[in-house]
């Protein structure tokens, strides 16, 4: 898994998806109405932009590094990590509520940001 | 001796050269001389960081040093790629030589230190060094660079050097 865009699906998300499939046709119909959205966070001038991002559980977030210096997006409790993202590279993660939603750059700990999960309707 | 800062050393070196018959200030350097000085400055910080990785056992110091190497190598690679694209060669100059001369003394001095004494000296030196480089890049280099792509590279580098300065300041504070 390499190149410009690496997509990392967490096992937690797979488990949630399996549970959703088993939850009956009503819930499946509702889930079908709420399609996952892709969100972009740019890393530029040592900042995550936007610094606060609101998403729904199951949405995908892609971090694109515009800086010369490599960066990471790493959960505050270090339970998840994009790995090093070089200039103009990107990494995508599917976000689940179990993930630590406050995150930082492991290389530059002063860089912090937050993902907020809104309730699915 | 330990209290001598890189900032003072760098300022002194520039003043000394200004006082000679072939006086030249940092603001008078051409783009290729500026590129050489910046490349030299990056490599000096990489050397300091390798020394820290070899001597320090402090996790925060080691992580900071690893970041210095990672980031300054990235900047230098960008600079070399741009110079290659422009078909240009960096030009050695008085400032590069002054930086190198000062760095040799500081590396000799730091090499003799161990434990907390090394960590403190490394952190203080890197803070002073980045403060000096930020001033040089912001006030002398960027306003005088003629090539737009070279200027953009230095503007990107300045953001990194300022972040390093902040990081070093926090490390100095945490080691007190």
Interface residues (C-beta under 8 A of the other chain):
Chain A: X45 X46 X67 X68 X69 X70 X84 X86 X87 X107 X108 X109 X110
Chain B: X67 X70 X71 X74 X75 X78 X153 X156 X157 X159 X160 X163 X166 X167 X170
